[in-house]
Amino acid sequence: MTTLATYRDDGLVARWAAGMLSLDKEVRPLTWLVPPLLRALEYGFLIALTALTEPDAMPFCFVLLCVLAFHHYDTVYRLRQQGVPPPAWVQGIGGGWDGRMLVASVLAAAGALEVGFLVASVVLGAVYVSESTASWVRFVQGPESPSAEGDGEGEAAKGDEGDEEAE
């Protein structure tokens, strides 16, 4: 799975469609726009669906959006700082953006959007926060910890001194 595919947070349907259309094989200049556009699509869909079908569930919709934003933020910084994506089981539990939109549609049709968003927020929040916390604790305590190797500034300063001596 590519870094952009990890940022996209695709579910089963989106992965299958991308594979069938051979979308993941080619990197185009504006490929980086796909993840933020998918976030806007998912978040906007959830807000619009809630506003149109069950306006009283809007607070629960925003709680779910906060949980999803935390997960997406964690994914970006985990890849940036640790160099590893969240485990596949975390992505699987989340269902991907396409799975979440599908489940929300089914919940709206059943008139259970409020309860569904509450349950999804609690379950996904517990999974995302606990796994993220464990990952960052392992990273900080592990041998690749920045505190174990230095903060990197000393190496840059040594490199600068070496350049001055060479001149």
C-alpha positions as CSV (number, residue, x, y, z in Angstrom):
1,M,0.0,0.0,0.0
2,T,1.4,3.4,-0.9
3,T,1.6,6.4,1.4
4,L,-1.1,8.2,-0.5
5,A,-3.4,5.1,-0.2
6,T,-2.8,5.1,3.5
7,Y,-3.7,8.8,3.7
8,R,-6.8,8.2,1.7
9,D,-8.1,5.7,4.3
10,D,-9.8,3.6,1.7
11,G,-12.2,0.9,2.7
12,L,-12.8,-2.4,0.9
13,V,-15.0,-1.0,-1.8
14,A,-12.6,1.8,-2.7
15,R,-9.6,-0.5,-2.7
16,W,-11.4,-2.9,-5.0
17,A,-12.5,-0.1,-7.4
18,A,-9.0,1.4,-7.5
19,G,-7.6,-2.1,-8.3
20,M,-10.1,-2.7,-11.0
21,L,-9.4,0.8,-12.6
22,S,-5.6,0.5,-12.0
23,L,-5.6,3.9,-10.2
24,D,-2.9,3.0,-7.7
25,K,-0.4,2.1,-10.3
26,E,0.1,5.5,-11.8
27,V,1.3,8.6,-9.9
28,R,0.1,11.8,-11.5
29,P,1.1,15.4,-10.6
30,L,-2.1,16.2,-8.7
31,T,-2.4,12.8,-6.9
32,W,-1.7,14.5,-3.6
33,L,-5.1,16.3,-3.8
34,V,-7.0,13.0,-3.5
35,P,-6.8,12.5,0.3
36,P,-8.0,16.1,1.2
37,L,-10.8,15.8,-1.4
38,L,-11.9,12.5,0.0
39,R,-11.9,14.0,3.6
40,A,-14.0,16.9,2.3
41,L,-16.4,14.4,0.5
42,E,-16.7,12.2,3.6
43,Y,-17.1,15.0,6.1
44,G,-19.5,17.0,3.9
45,F,-21.5,13.9,3.2
46,L,-21.9,13.0,6.9
47,I,-22.9,16.6,7.7
48,A,-25.4,16.9,4.8
49,L,-26.9,13.4,5.5
50,T,-27.4,14.3,9.1
51,A,-28.9,17.7,8.4
52,L,-31.3,16.3,5.9
53,T,-32.4,13.1,7.7
54,E,-32.0,13.6,11.4
55,P,-31.0,17.2,12.4
56,D,-31.1,16.3,16.1
57,A,-28.1,13.9,15.6
58,M,-25.8,16.8,14.5
59,P,-23.9,16.9,17.8
60,F,-23.2,13.2,17.4
61,C,-22.1,13.7,13.8
62,F,-19.6,16.3,14.9
63,V,-18.3,14.0,17.7
64,L,-17.7,11.3,15.0
65,L,-16.0,13.9,12.8
66,C,-13.7,14.8,15.6
67,V,-12.8,11.1,16.1
68,L,-12.1,10.7,12.4
69,A,-10.1,13.9,12.3
70,F,-8.0,12.6,15.1
71,H,-7.3,9.3,13.2
72,H,-6.4,11.2,10.0
73,Y,-4.1,13.5,11.9
74,D,-2.5,10.6,13.7
75,T,-2.0,8.8,10.4
76,V,-0.2,11.7,8.9
77,Y,2.1,12.4,11.8
78,R,2.8,8.7,12.4
79,L,3.9,8.3,8.8
80,R,5.9,11.5,9.1
81,Q,7.6,10.9,12.4
82,Q,7.6,7.1,12.9
83,G,7.7,6.1,9.2
84,V,5.0,3.5,9.6
85,P,1.3,3.6,9.0
86,P,-1.3,2.4,11.5
87,P,-1.8,-1.3,11.6
88,A,-4.1,-2.8,9.0
89,W,-6.5,-4.0,11.7
90,V,-7.1,-0.4,12.8
91,Q,-7.8,0.6,9.2
92,G,-10.2,-2.4,9.0
93,I,-12.1,-1.5,12.1
94,G,-12.5,2.0,10.7
95,G,-14.1,0.7,7.5
96,G,-12.5,3.4,5.3
97,W,-14.2,6.5,4.1
98,D,-16.4,4.5,1.7
99,G,-17.5,2.1,4.4
100,R,-18.3,4.8,6.9
101,M,-20.5,6.6,4.2
102,L,-22.3,3.4,3.4
103,V,-23.0,2.6,7.1
104,A,-24.2,6.1,7.7
105,S,-26.6,5.9,4.8
106,V,-28.0,2.6,6.1
107,L,-28.3,4.2,9.6
108,A,-30.1,7.2,8.1
109,A,-32.5,5.0,6.2
110,A,-33.2,3.1,9.4
111,G,-33.7,6.3,11.4
112,A,-30.9,5.3,13.8
113,L,-28.3,7.9,12.9
114,E,-28.0,9.4,16.4
115,V,-27.4,6.0,18.1
116,G,-25.2,4.8,15.3
117,F,-23.0,7.9,15.4
118,L,-22.8,7.6,19.2
119,V,-21.7,4.0,19.1
120,A,-19.3,4.6,16.2
121,S,-17.7,7.5,18.0
122,V,-17.2,5.6,21.2
123,V,-15.9,2.4,19.5
124,L,-13.7,4.2,17.0
125,G,-12.5,6.7,19.5
126,A,-11.4,4.0,21.9
127,V,-9.6,2.0,19.2
128,Y,-7.9,5.0,17.6
129,V,-6.8,6.7,20.8
130,S,-5.6,3.5,22.6
131,E,-3.7,2.2,19.6
132,S,-2.2,5.6,18.8
133,T,-1.1,6.1,22.4
134,A,0.5,2.6,22.4
135,S,2.3,3.3,19.2
136,W,3.7,6.6,20.3
137,V,4.8,5.2,23.6
138,R,6.6,2.3,21.8
139,F,8.2,4.8,19.5
140,V,9.5,7.0,22.3
141,Q,10.8,4.1,24.3
142,G,12.3,2.2,21.4
143,P,15.9,2.2,20.2
144,E,14.9,4.6,17.3
145,S,13.9,7.2,19.9
146,P,15.1,10.7,19.0
147,S,16.3,11.1,22.6
148,A,18.5,8.0,22.2
149,E,20.2,9.2,19.0
150,G,20.2,12.9,19.8
151,D,17.9,15.6,18.5
152,G,19.6,15.8,15.1
153,E,20.7,19.4,15.7
154,G,24.1,18.4,16.9
155,E,24.7,16.5,13.7
156,A,23.7,19.5,11.6
157,A,26.0,21.7,13.6
158,K,28.9,19.3,13.1
159,G,28.2,19.2,9.4
160,D,28.2,23.0,9.3
161,E,31.5,23.1,11.1
162,G,33.0,20.6,8.7
163,D,31.9,22.8,5.8
164,E,33.6,25.8,7.3
165,E,36.8,23.9,7.8
166,A,36.8,22.7,4.3
167,E,36.6,26.2,2.9
